[in-house]
Amino acid sequence: MGEESIPKWEGKVTVEVRNTVEEQAWAVLEDFCNLHKWIPIDTCYQVDGVQGQPGLIRYCASNIKGVVEDDVVAEPETTIKWAKEKLLKIDPIKRCLSYEIVDNNMGFKSYVATLKVLPNEGDAKSAGCGIEWGFVCDPIEGWTLQDFNSYIEYCLQFMAKKIEVECSVTSQS
């Protein structure tokens, strides 16, 4: 008999970005190699390709202190968790991009994400827009789909708050 295929994980999270027009939110997303300015990671930089073009590869990493073994924090060592991510598609008209993880030490076997800026569906008086982060990936060892989806939601909420602060500062200048 053939191998049983393990179903892919799929998820989608959307957040509102208040007091921010679509163009401002898109400026953050399209700057593919500055992710560290918007979500809680330590570094992100270009390693290959042309800025703003499919094929661009970024390196993202964070230092993680303490290693957990059998639910106990072992010696306070620092581990670097990293990923190389390749820009697959970018569309400034539709304000969306897709990328995949091409190499990592975090247990991803396959991962493709799509980020989109969504127009405000409310009345014109309420300034703001939305950001949607969708993903499809193989199950990740040590995670549940619910935990991973919560992590994506946390990162997207963090990003939305940083964008709101940045946009309120630049609009006051």
C-alpha positions in Angstrom: 0.0 0.0 0.0 1.0 3.6 -0.6 2.2 6.0 2.1 -0.5 7.8 4.0 -0.3 11.5 3.4 -0.3 13.8 6.4 -2.7 16.7 5.8 -1.1 20.1 5.5 -1.8 22.8 8.0 -3.7 25.8 6.8 -4.5 29.0 8.6 -5.4 32.6 8.1 -5.3 35.5 10.5 -6.6 39.0 9.9 -6.0 42.1 12.0 -7.2 45.7 11.8 -4.6 48.4 11.6 -6.2 51.5 12.9 -5.4 55.0 11.7 -3.3 53.6 8.9 -4.1 53.8 5.2 -3.5 50.9 2.9 -0.4 52.5 1.3 1.3 52.8 4.7 0.7 49.2 5.6 1.8 48.0 2.2 5.1 50.0 2.6 5.9 47.8 5.6 5.1 44.5 3.9 6.8 45.2 0.6 10.1 46.0 2.5 10.7 42.3 2.7 14.1 42.4 4.4 13.1 44.7 7.3 10.8 42.2 9.1 12.8 42.7 12.3 11.4 46.2 12.6 7.8 44.9 12.7 7.7 41.5 14.4 9.6 40.3 17.5 12.7 38.8 15.9 16.3 40.0 16.3 17.5 40.3 12.7 16.4 40.2 9.1 18.5 41.0 6.0 18.9 40.2 2.4 21.2 37.3 1.4 20.4 37.0 -2.3 18.4 38.4 -5.2 17.0 41.8 -6.0 15.1 43.9 -3.5 11.3 43.9 -4.3 11.7 41.1 -6.9 10.6 37.4 -6.8 13.6 35.3 -5.9 14.8 37.6 -3.2 16.0 35.6 -0.1 16.1 37.0 3.4 17.7 35.6 6.5 15.6 36.0 9.7 16.9 35.0 13.2 16.4 35.3 16.9 18.5 34.4 19.9 16.6 32.1 22.2 17.9 31.9 25.8 17.7 28.7 27.8 17.1 25.3 26.4 14.1 23.3 27.6 14.7 19.6 28.2 12.0 17.5 29.8 10.0 20.6 30.8 13.0 22.0 32.7 15.2 24.9 31.6 18.7 23.6 31.2 21.8 25.7 31.3 21.1 29.2 30.2 22.6 28.7 26.7 21.7 30.9 23.8 20.4 29.2 20.7 19.9 30.9 17.4 16.7 30.0 15.6 16.9 31.0 11.9 15.1 30.7 8.6 15.9 31.7 5.0 12.8 32.9 3.2 12.3 33.3 -0.5 10.0 35.9 -2.0 7.7 34.0 -4.5 5.3 36.7 -5.7 4.8 40.4 -5.0 2.0 42.5 -6.4 2.0 46.2 -5.5 -1.3 46.8 -7.2 -3.2 44.2 -5.2 -0.8 44.8 -2.2 0.0 41.2 -1.5 3.1 39.0 -1.5 3.9 35.3 -1.0 7.1 33.7 0.4 8.3 30.3 1.4 10.8 29.0 3.9 13.7 27.4 1.9 16.0 26.5 4.8 15.7 26.7 8.6 16.6 25.0 11.9 13.1 25.3 13.4 11.5 22.2 12.1 9.7 23.5 9.0 9.6 21.0 6.2 7.4 23.2 3.9 5.9 26.6 4.6 4.3 29.1 2.2 2.7 32.3 3.4 0.7 35.0 1.8 0.4 38.5 3.3 -2.3 41.0 2.0 -3.3 44.5 2.8 -7.1 44.7 2.9 -9.2 47.8 2.4 -11.2 49.1 5.3 -14.7 47.7 5.0 -16.2 50.2 7.5 -17.4 53.7 6.8 -14.9 56.2 5.3 -14.6 58.1 8.6 -12.9 55.2 10.4 -9.3 55.3 9.1 -7.6 52.0 8.9 -7.0 48.9 6.9 -6.5 45.2 7.5 -3.6 42.8 7.1 -4.2 39.1 6.4 -1.5 36.5 6.9 -2.4 33.1 5.5 -0.2 30.0 5.5 0.0 26.4 4.3 2.7 24.1 5.8 3.5 20.6 6.8 2.8 19.9 10.5 5.7 21.2 12.7 7.2 18.9 15.3 6.5 20.1 18.8 3.6 22.4 17.7 -0.1 22.0 17.3 -1.9 23.8 14.5 -3.7 25.8 17.2 -0.4 26.8 18.8 1.1 27.8 15.5 -2.0 29.8 14.4 -1.8 31.6 17.8 1.9 32.4 17.2 1.0 33.9 13.7 -1.8 35.9 15.3 0.6 37.2 18.0 3.1 38.3 15.4 0.5 40.0 13.2 -1.0 41.8 16.3 2.5 42.9 17.2 3.1 44.1 13.7 -0.3 46.0 13.6 0.5 47.9 16.8 4.0 48.8 15.6 2.6 50.1 12.3 -0.1 52.1 14.1 2.5 53.8 16.3 4.8 54.5 13.3 2.0 55.9 11.3 0.7 58.2 14.1 4.3 59.5 14.6 4.8 60.2 10.9 1.4 61.8 10.5 2.2 64.2 13.4 5.5 65.2 11.9 
